Amino acid sequence: MNPILAIFKEHNISDVQINELFQTLTENPFAAMATIGQLGIPAEKLQQLMGMVMQNPALIKEAVVELGLDFSKVEAAKAQLQP
């Protein structure tokens, strides 16, 4: 299992919430960040999660693919954030 998804599961985040979070990520990354903050994951785990993603950004793609979502939408959302 993808380590990002494993952290969510470890904190009893439902499959529905995880799918909604990644769907939001594909549409509006800023909203996804706010949603992550509302999931009740302790700050130290969020820091660990962010560290993993910063060291290995491919984890996001792996999680999106594992959830059966379209990674091209993540790339399009990321492009919107570029100045």
Number of C-alpha atoms within 10 A of each C-alpha: 8 13 15 18 20 13 16 20 13 10 13 13 16 11 13 8 15 18 16 14 20 21 19 18 21 21 17 16 19 12 13 18 13 11 16 15 13 9 15 12 16 10 10 9 13 16 11 13 16 14 12 16 15 11 9 10 12 12 17 20 17 17 21 23 12 12 15 10 16 14 17 12 15 22 12 12 18 15 10 12 10 6 4
